[in-house]
Amino acid sequence: MKANVWVMLKPTVLDPQGQTIQHALASLGYTSVRDVRQGKFFVLELDGLSREEAEKQVERLARDVLANPVIEQFRFEIVE
């Protein structure tokens, strides 16, 4: 079983890396890109857990380890 976890800055938090990427894209001619938000993506391989246990563990892991809850939000999916 695998879990995909996305971690992104909260919408109210400034994203200087995203702004830098957006400016670089504009300088390369991609002027239709209005805004960029940069984040992190994790793929976790899980063994020996039921789907329910996996969901609980991944949520706890994402909240406690992968994301900073003050400035980031996360979402995840369990993939079998």
N, C-alpha and C positions, 0 to 999 in steps of 0.2 A: 504494500500500500504506500502511496506517496501523498504528500501534502504540498500544495503550492501556497506560499505566503507572500502577500504584497504589503509593503510598508511605504507609506507616503507621508510627507509633511501635511499637517492640518491646513485647510484652506486659508486660515487666518495668519499662518506663519510665512514670512518672506522666504523665497527660494532663490538665493543668489546663483547657485549652480544652474538652475533652470533658466534664469534670466541670461546667463552667459551663453548657454546652449542656444537660446532663442536668438540672441544677437549674432552668434556665429552662423546660424541657419540663414538669417536675413542677409548677411554679407555674402553668402554663397548663392543668393538668388531665390531662396525659399521665403519670399515675402508674405505668402499667405499664412504662414505659421504665426499666429498671434501671441501664443503663450506656451511655455513649456514648464511642466512640473516634473522634477526628477525624483526618483524613488529607488527602492531596493526590492529585489525579487529573490526568494529562497525556495528551493526544492528540497524537501525533507523525505527521506526514505524511512519508513516505519515498519517494525517487525513485531509480531506477537500481540497486537492490540485489536480489539473489536472496533468497529467504526465509531461507536459512541465514546469509547476510551480514547481513541485517536483524536477525535474532535476536542475533547476536554484537554488533552495534553498539549495539542498544537495551540489552542487558544491561550493556555497558561504560558507556554513557552514564548509565543509571540508577544504577549503582554509584558512578561517579566524579563525577557532577554533580547528579542529581536527589535522591539520598538521602544522608543522613549515616549511614554504616554503623555508627557507634558506638551510635546510638540509634534508627535506623529500619531497617525491612525493606521490600522491594519485591517486586512481581510484575508481570509484563507478559504481553500477548498480541499476536500479530501478526494483524491483520485485513486481509483482501484485498478 
